[in-house]
Amino acid sequence: METIIPIYSTNHTPLKKGEIIYTTSACFKFDNRTSHFNTEVKLVGEANCKHMETYKDPSPSGNTNYTYDKWEILEVI
């Protein structure tokens, strides 16, 4: 599956084809490039991405699992 994803990060270097990014089901500020929650993220661009895998990861509290998706950038927009 391919989709266009807005990418937020604290790393503002240019996005590049082949870079791996992550998205999450959690409703918090999230750094797509490092897969960590971070309130300092800024929009760094958009990219057409190919879905690679979905996995669950326990939250820091251990009470809930967040779903994460791994994507490969096919084209920077």
C-alpha positions in Angstrom: 0.0 0.0 0.0 1.2 3.5 -0.9 0.1 6.7 0.7 1.2 10.3 1.2 2.4 11.0 4.7 3.2 14.4 6.3 6.4 13.9 8.2 7.1 15.6 11.6 10.5 15.5 13.2 13.1 17.4 15.2 15.6 16.4 12.4 15.1 19.0 9.7 17.6 17.6 7.2 16.0 16.9 3.8 14.0 13.8 3.4 15.3 11.2 0.9 14.1 8.3 -1.1 14.6 5.0 0.7 14.5 6.6 4.2 12.4 4.6 6.7 9.8 6.5 8.7 7.2 5.4 11.3 3.6 6.4 12.1 1.6 5.6 15.2 -2.0 5.3 16.4 -1.2 7.3 19.6 -2.6 10.8 19.8 0.6 12.5 20.9 3.3 14.5 19.1 5.5 11.9 17.4 8.8 12.1 15.5 8.3 10.1 12.3 12.1 9.8 11.8 13.1 8.4 15.2 9.8 6.8 16.2 9.8 8.6 19.6 7.3 10.9 21.1 8.5 14.5 21.2 6.6 17.8 21.7 9.2 19.8 19.7 8.5 18.2 16.3 7.9 20.4 13.3 6.6 19.5 9.8 9.6 18.7 7.6 7.8 17.6 4.5 5.5 15.1 2.8 6.4 11.9 1.0 4.7 9.2 -0.9 5.5 6.1 1.2 5.2 2.3 0.9 3.9 0.4 3.9 6.3 -2.2 5.2 4.9 -3.6 8.4 2.6 -3.0 11.4 3.6 -3.9 15.0 2.5 -3.2 18.5 4.6 -1.8 21.3 3.8 -1.5 25.0 3.3 2.1 26.2 5.6 3.4 29.0 2.8 2.8 31.5 2.4 -0.8 30.4 -1.4 -0.4 30.2 -1.9 0.0 26.5 -0.4 -1.1 23.3 0.2 1.5 20.5 0.2 0.4 16.9 3.2 1.5 14.9 3.6 1.3 11.1 6.9 1.2 9.3 7.1 3.0 5.9 9.7 3.4 3.1 9.8 6.8 1.3 9.3 6.3 -2.4 9.2 9.9 -3.4 9.6 13.2 -1.5 6.9 15.7 -2.5 
